[in-house]
Amino acid sequence: VSANKETFQFEKEICQENNMGKKGDGESSGKGGGSKDKDKEASGSKDTKLKACNHVKARHILTEKQSKILECFEILNNEGVSESKFAELATKYSEDAARHGGLLFGGEWIPRGKTEPAFQEVLFATTPKMISQPFKGANGWHIIYVIDRKS
């Protein structure tokens, strides 16, 4: 997949309003709508709103090439999302320390302000047990799987 101006505009929009994802752990998949307001972030359900949080636990896949991250995203969409499947794909596809299952910060709680801004925006806008859309960050192309959130 070649990167072009249209793709980067799409990815910019994802970073600005990451309000869509794929539901994981055997639950039905769906796209959710949301708001940029951190106190009213949307989850995968129309009726459920994410509460603001200050910490998350997550996994991620990082690749240099957009085509590779899109391949991972397609696999997750076709085969379903679970934490174990995501960890398997992170091990296979990631091109950094995430290749050891994708666990961020060694599985510790990640506070706001510890990641680059575009990554943080997507990280804190993704519902637990869901994946983000692929997006371009400072270090390459990412997909995030949020394990849990807390205030």
C-alpha positions in Angstrom: 0.0 0.0 0.0 1.5 3.3 -1.0 1.2 6.3 1.3 -0.3 9.3 -0.2 -1.8 12.7 0.9 -5.3 11.1 1.2 -4.0 8.4 3.5 -2.1 10.8 5.7 -5.2 13.0 6.0 -7.2 9.9 7.0 -4.5 9.0 9.6 -4.5 12.6 10.9 -8.3 12.3 11.4 -7.8 9.0 13.2 -5.3 10.6 15.6 -7.6 13.6 16.1 -10.8 11.6 16.7 -10.0 7.9 17.4 -13.5 6.9 18.1 -13.7 3.7 16.1 -12.3 0.3 16.8 -13.0 -3.4 16.7 -14.5 -5.1 19.8 -12.4 -7.9 21.2 -12.5 -11.0 23.4 -15.4 -12.7 21.7 -17.8 -9.8 21.8 -19.5 -8.5 18.8 -17.5 -6.2 16.6 -18.7 -2.7 16.0 -17.7 0.8 15.3 -18.4 3.4 18.0 -18.9 7.1 17.7 -17.4 9.7 20.0 -16.3 13.1 20.9 -12.9 14.8 21.2 -13.9 15.7 24.8 -11.8 13.5 27.1 -14.5 13.3 29.6 -17.0 12.0 27.1 -14.9 9.6 25.0 -17.0 7.1 23.2 -16.8 3.3 23.5 -17.9 0.6 21.0 -21.5 1.0 22.1 -23.8 3.9 21.5 -25.2 3.7 25.1 -21.9 3.5 26.9 -19.5 6.4 27.3 -15.9 6.0 28.4 -15.1 8.0 31.5 -12.0 10.1 31.7 -9.1 8.2 33.0 -5.5 9.0 33.8 -3.9 5.5 33.4 -4.2 2.7 30.9 -2.7 -0.8 30.4 -2.1 -1.6 26.7 -0.3 -3.5 24.0 0.7 -2.2 20.6 2.1 -3.2 17.3 4.6 -0.9 15.7 5.8 -1.2 12.1 7.7 1.1 9.8 5.5 0.4 6.8 1.9 1.2 6.5 1.3 -1.9 4.4 2.5 -4.2 7.3 0.2 -2.5 9.9 -2.7 -2.7 7.5 -2.0 -6.5 7.1 -2.2 -6.9 10.9 -5.4 -4.9 11.1 -7.0 -7.0 8.5 -6.0 -10.2 10.3 -7.5 -8.9 13.5 -10.7 -7.9 11.8 -11.0 -11.2 10.0 -10.0 -13.5 12.9 -11.3 -11.6 15.8 -9.6 -9.6 18.5 -8.4 -11.1 21.8 -5.5 -10.1 23.9 -3.7 -13.3 23.2 -4.2 -13.0 19.4 -3.0 -9.4 19.6 0.1 -10.4 21.5 0.8 -13.1 18.9 0.6 -10.6 16.1 2.8 -8.1 18.0 5.4 -10.8 18.4 5.3 -11.6 14.7 5.0 -8.1 13.2 6.3 -5.5 15.6 9.7 -3.9 14.8 10.7 -2.7 18.2 10.6 -4.0 21.8 6.9 -4.6 21.2 7.8 -7.8 19.4 7.8 -9.5 22.8 4.0 -9.5 22.9 3.4 -5.7 22.5 3.1 -5.0 26.2 3.7 -1.3 26.8 5.7 -0.2 29.8 6.2 -3.8 30.9 2.5 -4.2 31.6 2.5 -1.3 34.1 -0.2 1.4 34.2 0.7 4.1 31.7 0.0 7.7 33.0 -1.0 10.6 30.7 2.1 12.5 29.5 4.4 9.4 29.2 3.9 8.9 25.4 4.1 11.1 22.4 0.9 13.2 21.8 -0.6 11.4 18.8 0.0 8.1 20.5 -1.5 9.3 23.8 -4.6 10.6 22.1 -5.4 7.3 20.5 -4.3 5.3 23.6 -6.7 7.1 26.0 -9.5 7.2 23.4 -9.6 3.4 22.8 -12.1 1.3 24.8 -10.7 -1.6 26.8 -10.8 -4.9 24.9 -10.8 -3.0 21.6 -8.2 -2.1 19.0 -7.6 1.3 17.6 -7.6 2.0 13.9 -4.0 2.0 12.4 -2.4 5.4 12.8 0.9 7.1 12.1 2.8 8.2 15.2 6.3 9.7 15.6 7.9 6.3 15.6 5.9 4.6 12.8 2.6 2.9 12.2 0.7 1.6 15.2 -2.3 -0.4 16.3 -3.2 -0.2 20.1 -5.1 -2.8 22.1 -6.2 -1.4 25.4 -6.3 -3.9 28.2 -7.8 -1.7 31.0 -8.2 1.8 32.2 -8.3 3.5 35.6 -8.7 7.1 37.0 
